[in-house]
Amino acid sequence: LLTPMLYQVFRYPLDGHPDEGIPLNYGLRRVRFVEAVPVESRLRAHFTVAEVSERKPGQQLTLFGVRQEIEGTERPALTAQWESLWIRPSGFNQAGARSPD
């Protein structure tokens, strides 16, 4: 659920376009499932940009702080640090993608 929630907040094209670059889910750190989510609960998520760095030329690594909340409860459903890698066209070869023939 985090990917569509992030798209609602940041409004960048998560499907990407090869001319602009593509986003990749790079992984999660420090994931904590704090509270069980009852069926049909309403959820919301808060994202903060904790860190942005260049992993390799053409590759931007963003670390988000994430807190997913359940409506009507005090404790969050989930807390985590989420890594997203944006690969610009100049970074495709460094990511292991094939060059066009």
Protein Blocks (a to p, Z undefined) as FASTA:
>chain_A
ZZmmmmmmnopafkopfklopcddfbdehiacfbccdehiacddddddfbdcdfbghiac
dddddddddehiabdfbdcddddddddfklmmmnopacdZZ
